[in-house]
Amino acid sequence: MTPFRFEEYNIILGKDQPEYSQLPAYKENSADGELIYCFKLSFLERLQVLFTGKIWTGVLTYNKPFQPTFNSVFKDDLISSKIGLIRRLYLFIDDMRERIDDNRFRRSFGDDFPSHGLN
């Protein structure tokens, strides 16, 4: 999984900390201090989720009380989206192009997989 920079992000966690990967996130200015981030799965990870239906979560608590977490595959469960239908279609098409261009995707189908499918 890799951190995904989504439209609503307004902060980058770990920005000036080379020991950590940068994590784009949306920080809600509220009393709860809600922080939302997104990861993009590789093609092989997507297959794993398809066949097992499982996503694992690990949290470092540093032996402090556990903070509530919420996982979803739907952004609207966490951020009410203002993206219209046409924008969603463009995002879907871009995502499909990325999948086809992904070398891991081609490797899994061998050299016979066409590289010019959606262009």
N, C-alpha and C positions, 0 to 999 in steps of 0.2 A: 504494500500500500504506500502511496505517496501523498503528501499534503496537497490539497487542491485549493487553488485561489479562486474563490467564487465571487459573484458580483457584489454581494453585500459586505464583504470583509472590510474592517476598518482599523485593524491592528495586526502587526506581525510579531508573534511571540518568538523569542530567541534571536531577535534581529542582530544584536551585537554580541552574541555569545557563540563563538565558533565551535564549542563543544556540543551544541545542540543544532538540530535541523530547524530551519525557519518554518513557522507554522502560521499561515494566514488564518485569522479568526474574526468573528463578529462579536464585539463586546457590547452587550446591552447596558445602557446607562440606567440601571434600576437598583433598587435596594437588594435584590437577590444577587447582583453581580454576575448575571448569566453570561457564559462564554460559549460560543458555538464554533466548531471547526469541522472540516470535511476532509476525508481521504478518498482518493480514487484508487480503485482496485485494478490490478493488471488483468489481462485476459484469463490467465491461469487461476488467479484468485476468484474471478467471477465464476469460473467453472466449479471451483471448490464450493462456493456458496450455493450455486445451483444444485449441486448433488448432495450436499450435507445440510443446507439450510442453516448453517451456524456462522456466527461472527463472534470472535472472542475479544474481550476487553480486559486490559490490565491497568491498574491504577496504583501509583505510589502514594501511600498515605502518610509515610514517615511516622508511623505509629500514632497518628492523630485520628480523631473521629472521621469516619468515611463521609465524603461529600456525595450527595445524590448525583447520579449520572443518568443520562437518557440517550439511547441509541435509536436511530431510525434510518430507513432507506429513503424517506421522503423529507425533503427540505421544508415543505410546508408544515410539517409537524413541529418544527423548531423556529422557523422564520416565515412570517406571512409574506409570501412573494408577491411582488408587483410586476412580475414579468408576464406579458401577454402571450396568447397562444402562438402567434407568428414567431416571437422571440424563442419560445420553447421549441418550436420546430427547427429553427436554425441551430439551436444548441444541440438538439438531437442529431441532426445531420453532421455537425462538426464532430460530435462524439463518435459517430459511426466511421467517419473518415480517419479519426485517430486510431480506432481499433484496427482498421485495415492497414494503416501505415505502421502499426506496432510490429516490430521485428519478431517478438515472441509469438504473435498471432500467425505470422507467415511460417515461422519455424515449425509450429505445431501442425501445419498442413503440408509442409514440404515445399519444394521449389515449384510445384505445379500451381500454386495459388497465384491468381492474377494480381498484379500490383497497381492496376489502373482502373479498378472497379467503379468508383464513384466520382472520378474526376471529370 
